[in-house]
Amino acid sequence: MTRPELTYEEFCELNFEFRWRMNGDWGVETIYVNGECGIWKYVQIKRKVPGDIYSGWKDGVVSYFIDGDEREFASVADLYVAYMEKVCKAKA
């Protein structure tokens, strides 16, 4: 699979497609994918009080993944560096 070389600005504007969601007493997990670039975005939001649907939500935690890479990325900037390493076949 050939991935496109992108500027950071283009990379930040990539669209993600909804793929999966799971709700529970504890909170919700959602996965979004950009198939062209092989990027996964995982969002987890926990309830303030597990089991209490009226308690509200804590801040969400976002993680990013690249197909064929075992690392987990906490920011778009780190994800971009890893993505460009794969595209350009170089190490940062």
N, C-alpha and C positions, 0 to 999 in steps of 0.2 A: 504494500500500500504506500503510495507516494503522498506525503502530506505537503500542503502548500507552505511556502515560506511567507511569514507575515511580519509586519511591523508590530510594535507593542500596542499601538492604537488600534490597528485592525484586529489584533488578538483579543483586546478588551471588548470589542464589539461583536464577537462571535455569538451566534444564536444557539441556544440549547433547546432540545426537544424533550418534553416530559416522557419518562419511561416507566416509572414505578413509584407507588406510594404505599406506605403501611402506617395505619393509625392504631394507637393502643392507649391504654390507661396512662401510660408513662409519657406519651407524646406522639410525634410523627417523624417518619423518615421519608425523604423524597430523593429520587435519582433523576438527573437530567443528562442528556448525552449530545455531543456534537460528533456525529458519525464521520464527517469528512476529515476531521482532525484527530479523531480517536481520543477525545477528552470526555471524562465523566465528572459530573458535579454532584456531590452527595451532601444533602442538607438534613441536619437533625435538630429538631426543636423539642425540648422537654417541657412538660407541664410544671407549673410552680409547685403544685401539690399532686403527686401521682394519684390517679383515680378520681380526682375532682375536676370535672370538665369546666367548672365555673371559676377555677383558680387563676386562669390566665396562663401565659406562656413565658418561659425564660428566653433569653437571647439565643438565636440559632447558631449552630456551629456548621461551617462550610468546609468541606475537604474536596480536593481535586485529585484525579488520577488520570494517567495516560495509559492507553492500551500497551501491553508488553513491558511495562515498567512497574516494579513492585513498590516504589516509593509513594508516599502520601504527601500532598502539598497543601499547606494551610493558606497560601496567598496566591493571587493571580500572578504576581511578579515572579515567585519561585516556580510556578507552573510554566510560565513563559520561557524562563531560562532552560528548564528541562525539555520543553517542547522543541526549542530551537537547537538544542544539543542533538536531538534525534533527527531533525530535519537536515541540519548541516553536517551531521555525523562528526561532531566536535565535542570537546569537553570544555566546560566553563572554568 
